[in-house]
């Protein structure tokens, strides 16, 4: 059981590290002052947000696939991972709704 738990942690850390490595350095260097001084979401910002949402959906799918390989019994760790997947799906759905409502006049 400990081996399976350790394997799960390693897989999730690997996904997180891979995702963090793909982020451009400039995206992490934006200060709150710079973000507050922008006039509002431009077309470029909306397109970037849509791309980020697609990446997030792909990562959640990977998480679900990885969870399928975990022990078939319902352990607290497996349940925790399922809850986190559900939470990310909720966040993604909310962001999708906001994006779709923002493009309507």
RAQUI-V405984 format. One record per residue. N is the residue number from 1. RES is the residue in three letters. NEAR is the number of other ideal C-beta (glycine too) atoms within 10 Angstrom. Layout:
BEGIN
N:RES:NEAR  N:RES:NEAR
END
This chain:
BEGIN
1:UNK:9  2:UNK:6  3:UNK:7  4:UNK:14  5:UNK:15  6:UNK:10  7:UNK:13  8:UNK:20  9:UNK:12  10:UNK:10  11:UNK:16  12:UNK:16  13:UNK:10  14:UNK:11  15:UNK:14  16:UNK:11  17:UNK:10  18:UNK:11  19:UNK:14  20:UNK:9  21:UNK:7  22:UNK:8  23:UNK:11  24:UNK:7  25:UNK:6  26:UNK:7  27:UNK:9  28:UNK:8  29:UNK:8  30:UNK:10  31:UNK:8  32:UNK:7  33:UNK:7  34:UNK:9  35:UNK:8  36:UNK:7  37:UNK:8  38:UNK:10  39:UNK:5  40:UNK:5  41:UNK:12  42:UNK:10  43:UNK:8  44:UNK:8  45:UNK:11  46:UNK:13  47:UNK:10  48:UNK:13  49:UNK:15  50:UNK:12  51:UNK:10  52:UNK:14  53:UNK:16  54:UNK:11  55:UNK:12  56:UNK:16  57:UNK:14  58:UNK:11  59:UNK:16  60:UNK:18  61:UNK:11  62:UNK:15  63:UNK:19  64:UNK:13  65:UNK:9  66:UNK:17  67:UNK:16  68:UNK:8  69:UNK:11  70:UNK:17  71:UNK:12  72:UNK:8  73:UNK:7  74:UNK:9  75:UNK:15  76:UNK:8  77:UNK:15  78:UNK:17  79:UNK:10  80:UNK:11  81:UNK:19  82:UNK:15  83:UNK:10  84:UNK:14  85:UNK:16  86:UNK:11  87:UNK:11  88:UNK:15  89:UNK:15  90:UNK:10  91:UNK:13  92:UNK:17  93:UNK:11  94:UNK:10  95:UNK:15  96:UNK:13  97:UNK:10  98:UNK:10  99:UNK:14  100:UNK:9  101:UNK:8  102:UNK:10  103:UNK:8  104:UNK:5  105:UNK:2
END
